[in-house]
Amino acid sequence: MWLPDMTEPDKFRLDKWLWAARFFKTRSLASDAIDGGKVRLDGVRAKPAKEVRVGNELRITRPDGEWTVIVRALSIQRRSAAEAALLYEETEESRIRRQAAEERRRAEFGDRERGAGRPTKRDRRHIHRFLG
């Protein structure tokens, strides 16, 4: 597994780091989120070119929840999700908050057993064949 080495820079652009850590699919999406106030660096709104350093705290608001992470490493390249997860450490409070939100979302919509909803295409064919 890849570990960040000491040849990595000691500071890095915020939008590039968010992209490399796989919080956003593209740098432009990361930049738009930063401009829209969805990302805070140490509690303050930042610009996409703001420099991120190891130890900074980021609060990232995404549709799937709000993340609070501590920057643990910087990377020049975008790597696999498992390797990107080594770039940050999510705070315990953030993890609990996201899990509670997920449980609320599931309770709100409920889970249903597979096949308990609308008939599948195969089921419809059987129904039509049976009805004539």
N, C-alpha and C positions, 0 to 999 in steps of 0.2 A: 504494500500500500504506500502511496505517495505521502511524504511528510514535507512540509515547507523547509527549505534549506536557508542557510544564512546569506545566500547571494540575492535573496529577494530584497526589494527596497524597504526602507524603514517608514516610508509614507507613500500613499497611493490615492488616486482620485476616487471619490465616493461612488460615482456612477459605475466605474470599472469594477470596484470591489463588490458592489451589490450584484453585478452581472456575473462576476467570477464565483461568488458564493451561491449563485443560483437562486437568488430571491426574485429575479426578473429574467425573462427569456432573452431580452435584448438590452443593449446599453441605452437605446432611445426610450424604452419603456421605463428603465430605471431613472433616467434623466427627467422624464415627464412626471414620475411619481415624486421625485425630489422637488421639482418646481411646483407641484401641486400641494406640497406640505405634508405628504404622506410619510416622509422620512425625517427623523430628527436625530441630530448628532450631538450627544451629550446634553439633550434637552432643548436644543436650539435648532430652529430651521436652518438648513444649509443649502448651498448651491451645489450643482453636480460636480464642479471642479474642486470642491473643498477637500483638503487632504485628510485622509483617514490614517490613524496610527494604531498600533497594537495597544489595546487597553481602552480604546474608545467605546462608549455605549451607544448603540443605535436602537431607535424605536421605529419599527417598520410596520405600516398599516397596509394590509393587503385584503382582498375580498375574503380570503380564508381565515382571517384573524389578525390580531396584532402581535407582533414579535418584539421582544426586547432581548437584544443580544450584545455580548461583549466581543469585540474583535480580538481574536487570538493569533491570527497570522495574516499575512498579505500574500497574494499570488498574482503573478503577471498573466498566467493562462487560466482559462476556464477548463476545469477538469470534471471528472465524474461526480455525481451527487454525493457519494460516500467520501470522496476526497474534499469536496467543497464544504462538507459539514465540519471538517477539521479547522476551517478558517474562523469559526465563531463558536461561542458557547451561549446557549439560550439560558436566561435566568430562570430559576425555579418558579418565581412568581408568574412569569410569562407562560411557562409550560402549563401551570395549573389553570391559569385564566383561559388559555386556548382549549384545554380539555373540557372545562366547564361549559364553554361556548358550544363545543361539539356535542356534548351531552344534551344541552338545551335544544339544539337544532334537531337532534334525533328524536327527542321527546315530542317536539312540536310537530314533526312530520310523521313520526312513527316508522317502524320497520315492518315490512310485510314479507311473508314467505315467498320464495321464488315460485312463480306460476300462479300466485293468488290474485293477480291483477287482470288486465285485459288478455284475451286469448292471443296466442302467438299465431303467426301465419299458418303454421302446420295445424294448430287447433281449429282455425277457421276453415281450412280445407276439409277437415274431418266433419265439422258441423255442417258445411254445405253439402258434402257427400251424403250425410245421414238424412238431411232434410229433403234431399232429392234434387 
